């Protein structure tokens, strides 16, 4: 084989030119394909120093070479449109895919927005059931509960009515005592016919003067010196030390009684304001009950005092003045100013004021048919307003 290769003749000029032109055609086709964007492998041209390609290409005739060049050119021209069409199809598929993805993203966003709105709506209505979801039985049950709540009488109103009825006797008794403990009552007593005169020398004017000091001391804020420093015209002390001590005890008892009655009056006033708004007729019932209780208590005290005044007087002083400093001699100043007749008249005046007040209150609060009907209408109105407030809730 080496010997035959060396003996081959040199190619003709026309063949060589044809080989050179055919050798350049694949390279140009490769360049065209590369410029069109297709992926192709360039065929390197033959060089003199290349060991991979033979130095000579055996070709039989020039016609074969021309036929070969025409086939390669046709193949290159056919490959270019094919590659271009492939690129267009790829580009079109990418554009369609991009459009599809964008449409899918928009649809997903719309779905998410709709889902969020539904979730928000569900959250807003989660705390309250729809009216269509409430059964008829549930509606009837709620209506019955509202009716029971409207018909039920407030417990606080009943408690306040009982409180006023209990406070009423104490307040009325304290007010009557305060009305008697005045210089006016002293003047009436000392000037009324039949009041016993002082057998030890006090005139009516002396009694009025010294007695007014004693009454003022019980109602003012002065100390024991207010009575202890008083002296008679002869210069002797008007009151003994035991008398001043007893008057101080009386002042303490009366102060506690008046303050307690005042506190009860304030509480009763607040209770009346509440009853006027929440329990029509409650004030009338409370005052009526308090008057009845007062009448019973005062009646029992009157019967006891009539049956034994001395015993009654002693028992009262024993309860409020347990230290025993309330007994005095007949010639002591307190006995000369305030004899037993004075206390009997004071008791009658206090009982008369209490009874008169109770009678007036009973007449004003008596449960007549018209008053009961008026109270019933007011209670219906209050009940209707309460049910309306429940409906609003």
C-alpha positions as CSV (number, residue, x, y, z in Angstrom):
1,X,0.0,0.0,0.0
2,X,2.7,2.6,0.7
3,X,4.4,1.9,-2.7
4,X,1.1,2.4,-4.6
5,X,0.4,5.7,-2.9
6,X,3.8,7.1,-3.9
7,X,3.2,6.2,-7.5
8,X,-0.2,7.9,-7.9
9,X,-0.1,10.8,-10.3
10,X,-0.7,14.4,-9.4
11,X,-4.2,15.7,-9.9
12,X,-5.1,17.9,-12.8
13,X,-5.5,21.6,-12.3
14,X,-9.3,21.4,-12.9
15,X,-9.7,18.7,-10.4
16,X,-7.7,20.5,-7.8
17,X,-9.7,23.6,-8.2
18,X,-12.9,21.5,-8.0
19,X,-11.6,19.9,-4.8
20,X,-10.7,23.3,-3.4
21,X,-14.2,24.6,-4.2
22,X,-15.9,21.6,-2.8
23,X,-13.8,21.7,0.3
24,X,-14.9,25.3,1.0
25,X,-18.6,24.6,0.6
26,X,-19.2,22.6,3.9
27,X,-17.3,25.3,5.8
28,X,-19.6,28.0,4.3
29,X,-22.7,26.0,5.0
30,X,-21.5,25.5,8.6
31,X,-21.0,29.3,8.9
32,X,-24.5,29.9,7.5
33,X,-26.0,27.5,10.0
34,X,-24.1,29.1,12.8
35,X,-25.3,32.6,11.8
36,X,-28.9,31.3,11.8
37,X,-28.7,30.3,15.4
38,X,-28.6,26.5,15.0
39,X,-26.2,24.4,16.9
40,X,-23.6,23.0,14.5
41,X,-20.0,21.7,14.6
42,X,-17.7,23.6,12.3
43,X,-15.5,21.4,10.1
44,X,-12.0,22.8,10.2
45,X,-10.3,23.4,6.8
46,X,-7.5,21.2,5.6
47,X,-4.1,22.5,6.5
48,X,-0.7,21.5,5.3
49,X,0.4,20.5,8.7
50,X,-2.7,18.3,9.5
51,X,-2.0,14.7,10.2
52,X,-5.6,13.6,10.3
53,X,-6.4,14.3,6.7
54,X,-4.7,12.7,3.6
55,X,-2.8,15.1,1.4
56,X,-4.5,13.9,-1.7
57,X,-8.2,12.9,-2.3
58,X,-8.6,10.3,-5.0
59,X,-11.3,11.5,-7.4
60,X,-12.1,9.6,-10.6
61,X,-13.6,12.2,-12.8
62,X,-14.6,16.0,-12.7
63,X,-18.3,15.1,-13.2
64,X,-18.4,13.2,-10.0
65,X,-16.8,16.1,-8.2
66,X,-19.4,18.6,-9.7
67,X,-22.2,16.2,-8.7
68,X,-20.8,16.0,-5.2
69,X,-20.6,19.8,-4.8
70,X,-24.2,20.2,-6.0
71,X,-25.5,17.7,-3.4
72,X,-23.7,19.4,-0.6
73,X,-25.0,22.8,-1.7
74,X,-28.6,21.5,-1.8
75,X,-28.2,19.8,1.6
76,X,-27.0,23.1,3.1
77,X,-29.8,25.1,1.5
78,X,-32.3,22.6,2.7
79,X,-30.9,22.6,6.3
80,X,-31.1,26.4,6.6
81,X,-34.9,26.7,6.3
82,X,-35.4,23.6,8.5
83,X,-33.3,25.0,11.2
84,X,-35.1,28.4,10.9
85,X,-38.5,26.7,11.1
86,X,-37.3,24.7,14.2
87,X,-36.2,27.9,15.9
88,X,-39.5,29.6,15.1
89,X,-41.4,26.6,16.5
90,X,-39.2,26.7,19.7
91,X,-39.7,30.4,20.0
92,X,-43.5,30.1,19.5
93,X,-43.7,27.3,22.0
94,X,-41.8,29.4,24.6
95,X,-44.1,32.4,23.9
96,X,-47.2,30.1,24.3
97,X,-45.8,28.6,27.5
98,X,-45.1,32.1,28.8
99,X,-48.6,33.3,28.0
100,X,-50.1,30.2,29.6
101,X,-48.0,30.7,32.8
102,X,-49.1,34.4,33.0
103,X,-52.7,33.4,32.6
104,X,-52.3,30.7,35.2
105,X,-50.7,33.2,37.7
106,X,-53.5,35.7,37.1
107,X,-56.1,33.0,37.7
108,X,-54.3,31.9,40.8
109,X,-54.2,35.5,42.1
110,X,-57.9,36.0,41.4
111,X,-58.7,32.7,43.2
112,X,-56.5,33.7,46.2
113,X,-58.3,37.1,46.4
114,X,-61.7,35.5,46.3
115,X,-60.7,32.9,48.9
116,X,-59.3,35.7,51.1
117,X,-62.6,37.6,50.8
118,X,-64.6,34.5,51.7
119,X,-62.3,33.9,54.7
120,X,-62.7,37.5,55.9
121,X,-66.5,37.2,55.5
122,X,-66.4,33.9,57.4
123,X,-64.4,35.5,60.1
124,X,-66.8,38.4,60.4
125,X,-69.8,36.2,60.6
126,X,-68.2,33.5,62.8
127,X,-69.3,35.2,66.1
128,X,-73.0,35.5,65.2
129,X,-75.1,32.8,63.6
130,X,-77.2,33.7,60.6
131,X,-80.9,34.2,61.2
132,X,-81.7,31.4,58.8
133,X,-79.6,29.0,60.8
134,X,-81.6,29.6,64.1
135,X,-84.3,27.1,64.5
136,X,-87.9,27.9,65.5
137,X,-87.3,26.1,68.8
138,X,-84.4,28.4,69.6
139,X,-86.4,31.5,68.7
140,X,-89.2,30.4,71.1
141,X,-86.8,29.6,73.8
142,X,-85.2,33.0,73.6
143,X,-88.6,34.7,73.6
144,X,-89.6,32.8,76.7
145,X,-86.4,33.8,78.5
146,X,-87.1,37.4,77.6
147,X,-90.6,37.1,79.0
148,X,-89.4,35.6,82.2
149,X,-86.8,38.2,82.6
150,X,-89.4,41.0,82.0
151,X,-91.8,39.4,84.5
152,X,-89.3,38.8,87.2
153,X,-89.2,41.5,89.9
154,X,-85.8,42.9,90.7
155,X,-84.4,41.5,94.0
156,X,-82.7,44.7,94.8
157,X,-86.0,46.6,94.7
158,X,-87.5,44.3,97.3
159,X,-84.4,44.6,99.5
160,X,-84.6,48.4,99.3
161,X,-88.3,48.4,100.1
162,X,-87.6,46.3,103.3
163,X,-84.7,48.6,104.2
164,X,-86.9,51.7,104.0
165,X,-89.6,50.1,106.0
166,X,-87.1,49.1,108.8
167,X,-85.5,52.6,108.8
168,X,-88.7,54.5,108.9
169,X,-89.5,54.0,112.6
170,X,-86.0,55.1,113.7
171,X,-85.9,58.1,111.4
172,X,-89.4,59.2,112.5
173,X,-88.6,58.8,116.2
174,X,-85.4,60.7,115.9
175,X,-87.2,63.5,114.1
176,X,-89.9,63.7,116.8
177,X,-87.3,63.9,119.6
178,X,-85.4,66.7,117.7
179,X,-88.7,68.6,117.4
180,X,-89.4,68.4,121.1
181,X,-85.8,69.3,122.2
182,X,-86.3,73.0,121.4
183,X,-86.8,76.2,123.4
184,X,-90.3,76.4,121.9
185,X,-91.4,73.3,123.7
186,X,-89.8,74.6,126.9
187,X,-91.8,77.8,126.7
188,X,-95.1,75.8,126.0
189,X,-94.4,73.6,129.0
190,X,-93.5,76.3,131.5
191,X,-96.4,78.4,130.5
192,X,-99.1,75.9,130.1
193,X,-101.8,75.7,132.9
194,X,-101.2,73.0,135.4
195,X,-97.5,72.7,135.1
196,X,-96.1,72.2,138.6
197,X,-94.1,75.2,140.0
198,X,-90.7,74.9,141.5
199,X,-91.0,74.5,145.3
200,X,-87.3,75.6,145.8
201,X,-87.6,79.1,144.3
202,X,-87.1,79.0,140.5
203,X,-89.4,81.3,138.8
204,X,-90.8,80.7,135.3
205,X,-88.2,83.1,133.8
206,X,-85.4,81.3,135.7
207,X,-86.6,77.9,134.4
208,X,-86.8,79.3,130.9
209,X,-83.3,80.7,131.1
210,X,-81.5,77.8,132.7
211,X,-83.5,75.2,130.8
212,X,-82.5,76.8,127.5
213,X,-78.8,76.4,128.4
214,X,-79.4,72.7,129.0
215,X,-81.3,72.2,125.7
216,X,-78.7,74.2,123.7
217,X,-75.9,72.1,125.2
218,X,-77.5,68.9,123.9
219,X,-77.6,70.2,120.3
220,X,-74.3,72.2,120.0
221,X,-70.7,71.1,119.8
222,X,-69.6,72.6,123.1
223,X,-67.9,70.7,125.9
224,X,-69.0,70.0,129.5
225,X,-67.8,73.5,130.5
226,X,-70.8,75.0,128.7
227,X,-72.9,73.8,131.7
228,X,-70.2,73.4,134.3
229,X,-69.3,77.1,134.4
230,X,-72.8,78.3,134.9
231,X,-73.5,79.9,138.3
232,X,-76.7,81.2,139.9
233,X,-77.2,84.7,141.2
234,X,-75.8,83.7,144.6
235,X,-72.5,82.6,142.9
236,X,-73.1,78.9,143.5
237,X,-72.6,76.4,140.6
238,X,-75.9,75.9,138.7
239,X,-75.2,72.2,138.0
240,X,-73.4,69.7,140.1
241,X,-70.6,67.6,138.6
242,X,-72.9,64.5,138.5
243,X,-75.5,66.5,136.6
244,X,-73.0,67.7,134.1
245,X,-71.8,64.1,133.6
246,X,-75.3,62.9,133.0
247,X,-76.0,65.6,130.5
248,X,-72.8,64.7,128.7
249,X,-74.1,61.1,128.4
250,X,-77.4,62.3,127.2
251,X,-75.7,64.4,124.6
252,X,-73.7,61.4,123.3
253,X,-76.8,59.2,123.0
254,X,-78.7,61.9,121.1
255,X,-75.7,62.6,118.8
256,X,-75.4,58.9,117.9
257,X,-79.2,58.7,117.4
258,X,-79.3,61.8,115.2
259,X,-76.3,60.8,113.1
260,X,-77.7,57.3,112.6
261,X,-81.1,58.6,111.6
262,X,-79.4,61.1,109.2
263,X,-77.4,58.2,107.5
264,X,-80.6,56.2,107.3
265,X,-82.4,59.1,105.7
266,X,-79.6,59.5,103.0
267,X,-79.7,55.8,102.2
268,X,-83.5,55.9,102.1
269,X,-83.4,58.8,99.7
270,X,-81.0,57.0,97.3
271,X,-83.3,53.9,97.6
272,X,-86.3,56.0,96.7
273,X,-84.5,57.4,93.6
274,X,-83.8,53.8,92.5
275,X,-87.3,52.6,93.2
276,X,-88.8,55.5,91.3
277,X,-86.9,54.4,88.1
278,X,-87.0,50.6,88.4
279,X,-90.0,49.7,90.6
280,X,-93.1,51.9,90.1
281,X,-95.1,51.9,93.3
282,X,-92.2,50.6,95.4
283,X,-91.8,53.8,97.4
284,X,-95.5,53.8,98.3
285,X,-95.4,50.2,99.4
286,X,-92.2,50.8,101.5
287,X,-93.6,53.8,103.3
288,X,-96.9,52.1,103.9
289,X,-95.1,49.1,105.4
290,X,-92.9,51.4,107.5
291,X,-95.8,53.3,108.9
292,X,-97.5,50.0,109.9
293,X,-94.4,48.9,111.7
294,X,-94.0,52.2,113.4
295,X,-97.6,52.1,114.6
296,X,-97.1,48.7,116.1
297,X,-93.9,49.7,117.9
298,X,-95.2,53.0,119.2
299,X,-98.4,51.3,120.3
300,X,-96.5,48.8,122.3
301,X,-94.4,51.6,124.0
302,X,-97.5,53.6,124.8
303,X,-99.2,50.6,126.4
304,X,-96.1,49.9,128.5
305,X,-95.7,53.6,129.6
306,X,-99.4,53.9,130.6
307,X,-99.4,50.7,132.6
308,X,-96.3,51.7,134.6
309,X,-94.7,55.1,133.9
310,X,-92.1,54.9,136.7
311,X,-91.0,51.4,135.6
312,X,-90.9,52.4,132.0
313,X,-88.8,55.5,132.8
314,X,-86.4,53.5,134.8
315,X,-86.0,50.8,132.2
316,X,-85.3,53.4,129.5
317,X,-82.6,55.1,131.6
318,X,-81.1,51.8,132.5
319,X,-80.7,50.8,128.9
320,X,-79.0,54.0,127.8
321,X,-77.2,55.1,131.0
322,X,-75.9,51.9,132.4
323,X,-73.4,53.7,134.7
324,X,-76.3,54.8,137.0
325,X,-75.5,58.5,137.1
326,X,-79.1,59.5,136.2
327,X,-80.6,59.5,139.7
328,X,-80.7,62.8,141.6
329,X,-82.2,64.5,144.6
330,X,-85.4,66.5,144.5
331,X,-83.5,69.8,145.1
332,X,-81.0,69.3,142.3
333,X,-81.2,71.7,139.3
334,X,-82.1,69.1,136.7
335,X,-85.1,67.9,138.7
336,X,-86.2,71.4,139.4
337,X,-86.0,72.3,135.7
338,X,-87.3,69.0,134.3
339,X,-89.7,67.4,136.7
340,X,-91.5,64.1,136.0
341,X,-94.4,65.9,134.5
342,X,-92.1,67.4,131.9
343,X,-90.9,64.0,130.7
344,X,-94.5,62.7,130.6
345,X,-95.5,65.6,128.4
346,X,-92.4,65.2,126.3
347,X,-93.2,61.5,125.8
348,X,-96.8,62.4,124.9
349,X,-95.6,65.0,122.4
350,X,-93.1,62.6,120.8
351,X,-95.7,59.8,120.5
352,X,-98.3,62.3,119.1
353,X,-95.9,63.5,116.4
354,X,-95.0,60.0,115.5
355,X,-98.7,58.9,115.3
356,X,-99.7,61.9,113.3
357,X,-96.9,61.4,110.8
358,X,-97.8,57.7,110.5
359,X,-101.5,58.5,109.8
360,X,-100.6,61.0,107.1
361,X,-98.2,58.6,105.4
362,X,-100.8,55.8,105.6
363,X,-103.4,58.0,104.0
364,X,-101.0,59.0,101.3
365,X,-99.7,55.5,100.6
366,X,-102.9,53.5,101.1
367,X,-103.2,51.0,98.2
368,X,-106.4,52.2,96.6
369,X,-107.7,50.8,93.4
370,X,-106.6,53.8,91.4
371,X,-103.1,53.8,92.8
372,X,-102.7,50.1,92.2
373,X,-103.9,50.5,88.6
374,X,-101.5,53.4,88.1
375,X,-98.6,51.4,89.5
376,X,-99.6,48.5,87.2
377,X,-99.4,50.6,84.1
378,X,-96.1,52.0,85.1
379,X,-94.8,48.5,85.7
380,X,-96.0,47.5,82.3
381,X,-94.2,50.4,80.7
382,X,-91.0,49.6,82.6
383,X,-91.3,46.0,81.6
384,X,-91.8,46.9,77.9
385,X,-88.8,49.1,78.0
386,X,-86.7,46.4,79.5
387,X,-87.8,43.9,76.9
388,X,-87.0,46.4,74.2
389,X,-83.5,46.7,75.6
390,X,-83.1,42.9,75.5
391,X,-84.3,42.8,71.9
392,X,-81.7,45.5,71.1
393,X,-79.0,43.4,72.6
